[in-house]
Amino acid sequence: AHHHVLFRTPSAFEHLARARRLFFDKTGTLTEGKLSLTDVHIRLPDAEFDRHFVLQLVAAMEQDIAHPVALALVEAGKRSSGGELNISDLNVERAERGVICQRSQWGRIMVGNAAFLAQQGIDCVVTDNVTSTTALTLQVELAIEGRWVASLTLEDRLHEDAKEAIVWLQKQGIRCAIVSGD
């Protein structure tokens, strides 16, 4: 566990010796698992939605979810308002890759990745997750009443030894891939 590797059975060592492919869970394995908000891009600049409102709404929708993405969004929402969430009375439904809620004054509200919004009939064209040498970023999208309102960018820093470990494994002839629910 000290080196971020856990084995459930002793035979796992034997199987690992013959492995030619390794699949890594990204969050907390290759990265620190501490997502933080780095950007909010308002897609409808003429609308009544500003950065503060977007952060408050997304945080209120995500506040009962324990996923690292939700935790980072809630933290950002609380920071934007001095520790309190000012939006309540949301009828939230969880979906496989996002969250949907209904509120009379705004209609149907959706938060999730671009694929989730596309499944809901919302057109949003985003760039792929950007990987630098020090961090991995991901996008969370917000749509209100069928309109793509905002993109929020989260960043998770790579463990300092992650790149070195992957390069070493590749030199040993082992193919590496990331498995992610994002």
Phi, psi and omega in degrees: 000330180302325181259021177066030177232127178238137176239133179274329182225152178299329181294343178298326177299317180297316179294322181297325180298333180262359185293140175243352177222138175233135178248129182249139166281132187289301190291116177086351178257298175272337181248173180287341180078020180239084181289146175219149180285130178244341182199146170233119180249114179279121184276342179242081187297337181271356183279173181279007184265121176246177183304313181299313180299314180301313181297319179296314183295312180297317179297318179297323179289328186263357192296340180257015182249135185266004180294145181305325178295313180298317180299319179293321179291321178295316178300317179296320178296318179293320178298323183289343183238016179075024174108348181243148173263126187262004179245130180221189179059041176261131176270092189268134172240133176274142176236174185301317183236022181183192181227140178235141172214166181234134173216131190306318184286339182243347183081214183277128183240135181228138176230131177172191178279173184299323179297320178297312179296323177298319177299333180270004178086017179259124177279118173216124181253113181236159175282157178296164174306136182262129177247124174256189178279352183236348185205165174236135180246156174217156182254140171239132184251149177236130175232140178232124178049049175080003180249134177285113189263316187204157171239133178245132181254128177246148180232141175232121183287141177289145170303145184300334182257005184296312182297316180299319180294317180295316178300317180298314179300317180296323177294336177276002180086016181259126178276136183241144178215157177257134174253125184217144176273356180290000000 
